[in-house]
Amino acid sequence: MNITRRQVLWAGGAIGATALLAACSGGDDTSARPAAADDKPKKGGTLRIGALGRAGALTRDPHGTQGNESDYLILALVYDTLTVPGAGPNTKPRLAASWEHSEDLKTWRFKIAKGAAFHDGTPVTAADVVWSLQRLRNTPSGAARLPGIEAKNIKAEGDDTVVLVSDYANAELPLLTRLTTFVLKKDTSDKELEKAPGTGPFKLDWYRGGNARLVRNDQWYGGTVHLDAIEVTMFETPQAMSSALLAGQIDVASNVGAVAARTAESRKDVQVVRRPNDMSMPLVMRTRSGPFADVRVREALRLAVDRDAMVKQVLSGYGTVANDIMGTGDPHYAKDIPQRKRDLAKARQLLADAKFDLTKTYDLVTTEDISGLAESATLLASQTREAGIKLKVVKQESGAFYEKTWLKGDLYTTYWGTNDSVVFFASKTLVSEAGQNEAGFDDKAFDTSYRKVIGTADETARATALHELQQIEFDKSGYLLWGMADGIDLAVAKVRNLPKLPGYGRVQLENVWLG
């Protein structure tokens, strides 16, 4: 996972309306294991958790390239973002206790939580937040992280308020602060990052090559933290991580995949924690140029896929069929758009009408970054061949993929852990100016609908525009989203209250405790 996209992978969300939103904690509505009446949270103990990562992709910079889940988990526990995902509403306060917007939806004021302090005891000020957001905005992909917000338009108002001014009306701005807005001390140098104090529920004790020990921050402003410590161990494969859990070496195997879940289901001493519809693994077809630029060819590929078979074989049934619209968990997801089904005859006709060259073999590039991704490419290639399309699956190492293929390739697989917001994907990957426009999608009608959605706080007008936006995505975009995979963790029986929220929500471990 790469440039900022691995960070963005875990985001999501939508916002409230016009009033200041009071601070509230999330977590106790996301428990993986229902507690008995006398099963109350207990303080103490060390949680040993495994997460995927590779030695060649380590990072300590919360605003930098994050290629490992293990590093992202560590950063998310040490540093706080302004807001976090929630179950309802799906954007909740964190370092920002509340926020309000101007009537024109361009100016937003975020109030810093009372008592927020760095691990060394220094209070968090608006100057720290402004410096951190400007640092984030000035990264190579900063425009994608804070779209519409120039660094010069991020300012402090007193010691406890941060003002963000957007170039355009944006009712969804707090959505963008649910991740990547990690706050550092003002003027922290790159050399100081390894020991830089955060504001999060855990403090870094030590870090060695992707593995780390974090200890409880007793002064955390966000509420009670039950665990004494969390030990993070990096694994290069889901299989190795699953084996370590079954051997008693770790307590949680994070995002371990369907194969491990199927293996562990018969064991009474292991919890299988499912996050429904947690991750998408769409096929990306380049729309601006190349062999898939014709909308008829893209439609043909979508019609050539047997979605039920994909879910059954790639996900072992741990998932659901999707309909080529990203953000299936959005409350305003357009369920009335008819489900696209396999139609090989129509696919062949569309290919003929588009004069698509069926004599050629086209590369389908994939990685093995997450469980099932490469397998999905192989099965897609097999299914599309029945429509006459010959695809060759090419596996690339993660680093090479994000350098050579991502945002550039004609046909490749990708993956996202965000699922609760159609607008999130529109802003990050589909509007023409999106910094992470994976398919090179450029559609004026889509851009217009997007601006209507984010430019109003009126729920009726927003819903109408959001439906228009989804119809265009269904008809024309470069995504073939065949299904949604359940996120799956394995945990030993003593682990309580693991989060079940998708994306970034699943790394919020401050409410976990050991029975």
Secondary structure by P-SEA (a helix, b strand, c coil): cccccccccccccccccccccccccccccccccccccccccccbbbbbbbbbbbccccccccccccccaaaaaaaaaaccccbbbcccccccccccccccccccccbbbbbccccccccccccccaaaaaaaaaaaaaccccccccccccccccccccccbbbbbbcccccccccccccccccccccccccccccccccccccccccccccbbbbbccccccccccccbbbbbbbccaaaaaaaaaaccccccccccaaaaaaaccccccccccccccccbbbbbbccccccccaaaaaaaaaacaaaaaaaacccccbbbbcccccccccccccccccccccaaaaaaaaaaacccccbbbbbcccccccaaaaaaaaaaaaaccccbbbbbbbbcaaaaaaccccccccbbbbbcccccaaaaaaccccccccccccccccaaaaaaaaaaaacccaaaaaaaaaaaaaaaaccccccccccccbbbbbcccccccccccccccccccccccc
